[in-house]
Amino acid sequence: MIAAVDFAEVALVVLGIYLVVLLGFGVLAWRRGRVSEEDYYLAGRGQGFIVTVMTIMATFFSSAAMLGVPGNVYKEGVAFMIFALNLPVAGVCIYLFGSRIRRLGRRRGYVTQGDMIADYYGDSAPLRGVVALIGFLYVLPYVIMQIKAGGHLAQGMFPDAEGAFEKGALALSVVTIIYVLIGGMRSVAWTDVLQGFLLILGMLVAAAATIVTLGGFGGFFEQVRTIDPAALSLPGPSGTYTPWKLMTICLFASSGSLVQPAQWMRYYAARNDRVLKRSALVFSLVLPACFLFGVMLVALAGRALYPPEMVDGTLVPHPHVGEFDQVVVVMMKEQLPEMLGAAGVVMVAILLVAVLAASMSTADSNLHALSAVLTRDVYDRFLRPRASETERAWVGRSVIVLAMLLALWLVRAGHDDADFAPLKMIVNLMFAAIGFSCQLLPVTIDMLFLRKGTRAGALAGMVAGIFVVFLFTPFPDLLLGGGTDGAVAKTMQPLKSLFDIGFTGVVANVLVFVVVSRFTRKVDSDRVREIGREME
């Protein structure tokens, strides 16, 4: 085990160095930047391959990569390891969507999703408003995830410190706000490069340490054979992950994540099509290996060593692990010092910083994107159309601060009151957020490839999809006073057990989109042809 005092001191030094480097990137990006909205939000549309692939990856991999996903593997066993197949699907989405969005964005000066969608279907307040709402419904849960992860990380690094969770959550929030405010997209992208490499390193080193300390692959598989048979097959111990549900998760969790506001803006920011296509290759080949042969193996070993327990019909983590999302942290604090001695203590601190990197890289990207969405698609269009660029820049910065404060308040409230936290596991927050983002898939596919829908159809479809996804969350029952297991939750449970919630929302979205488009005014044919030519 790690000596608590020694580890806390090492962790504090490593964490301090990391945060200073991040702030340094923010200052450097501010000095390199130009005072323009396009530069602040898209870094001048000139990002090369390394920066593009790492910032897309770091935005895609949140704290769920190092905490939530392995936490669910620890809970459900090999069933959830199939989730790694969503990464090749993500690569296909980057390849198919990215280049077309980039070309049209560069030629027409788009900055947000709303710019492109409104230009194609015909600008309207409801259309831009619903697109902005989808962005908000995606970003807020994702930022909450990252702040929670910062609190959990602080608890892992400084277990004896009073109020470690609250202080960790606050520290992550403050540092993220500072470097996003001063450096914009350039700062976010540069820090994502560092955070992305730390994330990959953390995933692979964690697995290597686990396998070595268990006696190599032979010892590892010997431990795995002791796992409850239900955790070595579908649908897992809780019966949650049926083949149909896993298939829809793999298809829609990835594609929904690749059309959310921050990723869409990264397509605009790429230097050329080749950059995006090479990035798609990395997603398809490299990242599944990091998951399958990285933290997922750590979680599987954790399940063998510290199996979850059934208490009153509910699966709960082993007391030594504490929370499902903490399994990687617990395993690393035990395995690395055993393998490397004193050097292992330093490596544990670095790996825990990798968890922090995963959190910050997603929080910064999503806050930055939300700033663009609310400033350009709401404030600039409807509240102050004649606002100067300087005024819009300050409004955008204010959005970042207010959104982070709201997320921080919700995290603190949920930490203090368990009844206020209906979505306790990080992975559940992830699926709820992606479910909302998926509602942009039908309009994206229609604009880029089919070009058959109408403005009324697009708007009605998105509203229908949002409504269906909302029914899958605990909030309808909370609003009705029925608790998290009320009538709405029980009604939706059969569908929830069969399919990903994003997929179910998309089905409703597409049906409404097609029917309404059939009977409403078509998009101007000249505009459709012109935009189609500019995408090719």
N, C-alpha and C positions, 0 to 999 in steps of 0.2 A: 504493500500500500504506500501511497505518497505521504510523506511527512507534511502535515497541514501547513506549518509555518513556512517551510522552505518552498513549497509549491506556491503558496500565496504570493511570496516575494518574487519568485521567478515569473509568475503569471502577470503580476503588476508591471514588471519591467517590459515583458514582451508586448503586453497590451499597450503600454505607453508608447513604445517605439512605433507600433502599428498605427495608432491614432495620429501621431505626429506626421508620419509619412502621408496619411490620407489628407490631412489638412495642408500639407505641403503641395500635394497634387492640386488641391483646390486653388491655392494662391497662384501656382504656376499657370493653371488654366485661365484664371482671371486675367493675368498679365498677357497671355497669348491671345485672348479673345478680342473680338470687336464689339462695339456697343450697338448690337442689332438683335432684333428678335430672332432672326434665322440663325445667327451664330449661337445665341444662348440656348435655343431649343434643338438645333440640328448640327452644331459644330461646323457650320459652313458646308455641309454636305460633302465632306472630303475624307471620311474615315476609311482607312485601309483594312486589309484582311485581318491582321492580328487584333486590332482594336475592335473591329466589327464582330468577329466571331466570339471574342471574349466578353464583349458587352451584351450580346444576344444571349450567350450561355449564362452569364452571371445573373441577368434579369430573369431568365427561365428557371434557374436553380435558386430557390430561396432557402430559407431555413428548413423547408420541407426536405431538401436534399440530404442534409446532415442530421436532422432531427425527426421530422414528420414521417418521411418515407421509411427509414429504418425502424422508427417506432411502430409503424403499422406492420412491417415484416416481423418484428418481435412479437406483436400481438397475434397476427394471422398466419405466420409461417410462410412457406414457399408460395402460397396462393398469390400474395401481393408482390412477389418478386417478378411476376409477369408484367407488372406495371412498367418495367424498364423498356418494354416494347413500344411504349409511346414515343421514345426518342427517335427511332427511324421515321416514324410518322411526322414528328416535328421537322426532321430534315427535309422530307418531301414538301411540307407546307412552306418552308423557307424557299425552296427551289421554285415551287409553282407560283407562290404569291409575291415573294420579295422583289423580283426583277420588275414585274409589271407595276407594282406600287411605286418603286423607286423611279422608274422612267417617267411615269405620269406626274409624280410629285415634283421632280426636278423641273419638268417643262412648264408646269402650271403653278409652281411656288407653294405647294401645299405644305402645311406644318403638322396638322392633326388629321385624325380619321375623319372628323366632321367636315373638314375642308373638301376632301375627295368625295365623300358620300353625298354631301349637299350639292356639289358641283355637278355630279352625274345625274342625280334624280331631280334636281331643282331645289334651290335653297328655300328653306322654310323654318320658322321658329320651332314647331313641334319636332321636325326631323332632327335638327341639330340638338335640341334639348334631350331627346331620347338617346341619341348616340352619346352625349355627354353623361347622361344618367348611367348608362351601361359602364362607361369608364369609371365613374365614381363607385359603382357597386362592385367593380373588380378591385379597384385600388384600395379602398378602405379595409376590407378583410385581409388583403395581402400585407398592408402596412401593420395591421394589428398582429399578424403572424410574426413579423420580423421583430417587433418590440417585445412580444412574449418571449421569443427566442433569446433576445438580449438579456431579459430578466433571468431565464433559465440558465444561460451561460454564466452570468454573474454568480448565481447560486452554486454552479459547479466549480467555478474558479476560486470563490471565496466563501466556502460553506459555513464558516464560523462568523462571518460578518453580519451584523444586524442590518436588516432591510436590504440585503443583497439584491433581491429581485427588483425592487423599486429603483434602487440606484443604478443597476445595470440597464434597465429599460430607459431611464432618463438619460444616461450617458450615451447610449446608442442614438437616441432621438436628437440630442443636442449636436453631436458631432456630424451626423448625417445632414441635418439642416444647414450647418455652417458651410460644408464644402459644396452642397448643391446650390445654396444661395449665391455663393461668390463665383463659382465656376461654370454653372450650367451644364449642358450636355457634354462639353469637353472634359470637365472635371469628373462627371459621372462615368464617362467612358474610360478615362485613364485609370480611375480607381477600380473600375470593373476588371481591367486587365490584371492588376495585382490580386484582386479578390478572386478572380476566376482561377488563376494559377494556384492560389492557396487552397481553393475548394478541391481541385483535382488532386493536389498533393495530399490533402487531408483524407480524401476518400480512399486512395490507394495505400497510403502508409498505415491507416487504421486497419485495413484488411491484412496487410503484411504482418503487422504486430500481433494481431489476433491469431493468425495461422502459425506463426513461429512459436508463440508462447503455449499453444496447444499441442506442440510436438510435430509441426508440419501438417501437410495435407492429410496424412494418415490419421493423426490425432484429431484433426478438425472433423473429418467425416465420422470418426468413431463417436465423437460427441454428438454430432448431428443425428446419428442413428438412435440416440436416446430420446429424441424429441417425440412428443405425443403424435401418433400416426395422423390424427386429424389435421395437425399443422404441416404435414408433408404432402397434402393433397388438396384438391378443390372440394368444397368451397371454403375451406379453412375452419378453424375451431368454432367461430361464431356463425358459420353458414352464410357469410356476407358475400363472398366473392365467387359468384357463379360464373360459368364461362361467358354468358351473354353480358353480364355486368362488366367483367374484365375487358371484353372486346370493345364495348362502347366507351369505357374509360380510356383505353389505349388510343382510340380514334379521336375522341372529343376532348380529353384533357390536354393533349398536345396541340391540336389544331386551335382550340379555344385560347390557349396560352400564347399562340403565335399571331393572333389578331387583336390582342389587347393593346391599349394605347401606347405603352412604352415600346413594345416590339415594332409596332407599325411605324413609329417615328425612327426606329433604327434602320428600317428599310430606306426611308427617305435620306438618312444621313450617310449611307454607304457610298463609296466613291464610284463604283460601277457594278455591272451585273456579275462580273467574274468574282468579285469579293463575296457576294451573297451566295453564289453557287458553290464556292469552296467552303463557305460556312455551313451550307447544307450537308456537305460530305462529312464534316467534323461531327455534326449532330448525329448523323446516321451510323457512324462507325466508332468513334472514340468514346462518346459519352455513355452509350449503353455498357461498354466495358467497365467504365468507372463505377457505374451503379452495380452491375451484376457481380463484378469481382472486387468491389470496394465495400461501401458501407452496408450493403445488403448481406454480405457474408458476416460482417461484424454483428449485425442484428440477429442472424440465424444462430451464431455461436452464443449470443446472449440468451436466446430462448432456451438453448440446451443447458447452459450453466445456471440460469435463474428463471425457470419456467413460470409464466403467469399462473395465477390461481383463480379457481372459480369460487366466488363468494356470493351466496344468495342468488345463484343463477346468472351472475355477471362476471365476465372475465376481467380480472384486475392484475396489475403488474406485481411481480415479486417485490416484497418489502425492500430488498437490497437495491432494486432499480428505482423504486419510488414512483415514477411516471413513465408511461410508454415512450414518450418523446426523449427521455433521458438515457436510453440504453447505450447509445454510442459514447456519450460522455462518461458513463460509469465504466464501460469496458475499457476505454482508453486510459482512464486514470488507474486502472489495475494492470493492464497488459504492457504498456510501454515501459514503465519503470522496471518491471520484471525483466523485460528483454534488454533494455539499454542502461539500466542503472540510473546514475545521476543525469546522464544525457537524456534519458527517457522523460525526466521531469520537464526539461526544456521542450522536448518534442510534444508532450501533452499540452503545454501552454500554447505552442504554435498551432496544434490541431484545434484547440478550443477557439483560438483566434480565427481559424478557418471557418468554424461555425458562425462566428460573428461576421466574417466576410460574406458568407452566404446570405445572412440577414440584411446587412447594410447594402449589398449590391442590388438587392431587389427593392428595398425600401427607397433608396435614392432614385432609382430609375422610375418607379411608379409615382413618387411624389413629383418628380420633374415633369412626367407626362401629364399628371392631373393638373398641374399648374398651367400647362399649355392648353389643355382641353377647356378648363373653366375660363381662362383668360380670353382665348380666341373664339371659342364657340358659344360662350355665354356673355361675358362682360363686353367684349369688343362688338359683338353682333347686336345685342339687345339692350344693354344698359348704357354703354358709352361708345357709340359707333365712331365718334370723332376723337376718341382718346389718343393722346400722343404715344409714341413708342416708349418713351420713358415712363409714362403713367402705366401703360400695360405691363411693363417689366416689373414695376413695384407691386402691381396687383398680383402678378404671377408669383412673386416672392411671398406675398402675404398669404396666398392660397397654400403654399408649401408649409408655412408655419402653422396655420389654422388646422390643416388636415392632420399634421403630426400631433398637435395638441389634442384633437378629437380622438385620434387613435390611442394616444397615451392615456387619456382619461378612461376610455373603454377598457383598456388592458388593466389599469389600476382597479377599476370597479369590479372586473371579473376576478381579479386576484384576491380582492378583499371579501367578495361574496360569491360563493360557489353557485348560488341560484341565479346569478347574473350572467353566468358563463355557459349558455346552452351548447356552444360549439367549443368543447374543451380541447380536443386534440388538434394539433396544427394541421394535420392532413385533412380534417373535416372543413376547416376554414378554407383550405386550398381548393377543395372541390366545390364549395359554395361560390367562391369568387370566379372560378373558371366556368361554372355553370352560367353565370351572367354574361361573361365575355363571349361564350359560344353563340350568343344571340346575334353576334355580328357576322357569323359565318355565312348565312344565306345571302345577305346583301353583298358580302365580299365576293363570293363565287359568282353571283349574278353580274356584278359590275365587271369583274375581270374576264369572265368567260362566256356566260350565257346571254346577258343583256336582254332579258325578257320582262323584267319586273317593272313596276310603276312606283312612284313616290308613295302613293297611298298604301300600296301593298307592302312596301318595305317598312313603312311606319307601323302599320297594323301588325305585321309579322313580328317585329321586334317587341312591341308591347305585349303580344300574346306570349312570346317566349319568356320575357321577364316575369310575367304573372305566374306562369307554370313553375319556373325555377324558385320563385319566392315561396310557393306552396310547399316546396321540399325543405325549406329551412324551418327552424323552430319558431320563427317570429310571428306567423299568423296565429298560432295558439297562444303565444305570449300576449299578443294584442287583444285576443278574445278572453284572456284570463284563464285559459285552460292548462297552463303549464307547458312544458316541452313535450309531453306525451298526450296531448289533447286530441280532439276529434280530427283535426286536419292531418296531424302526423299519422294517426292510425289509418286514415283514408288513403294517404299517399304511400304507406309502407309497402304494399304489394309491388307497386311500380319501382319504388326505391330499391327493393331487394333484387329486381331484375335488371335495371338499367342505370347507367350514369345519369345524374340529374341534368347535366348539360345536354345530353342526347335527347332526353324527354322534352326539354324546352325547345330544342331545335325542331323536333317533329311537329310540335304545335306551331312554331314559327313558320316553317315551310308550308304547312297546309293553309294557314291564313294568308301568307304571302302570295301563294299561287292563286287562291280563290279571289282575293281582293284585286290582284293585278289583272285578272281576267275581265273584270267589269269596271275598271277605272282608266283614267286617261294615261296613255302611254308616254314614255319619255320621248322628247323631241328626237326624231330619227337622225337629223343632221348632227346633233350633239353626240348621239350614240356612235355614229360612224367616225366622227372626228376623234373622240376619246379612244375608240378602238384602234385607230391608226397610231395614235401617240403611245399606246401601250406596247405595240409590236416592236 
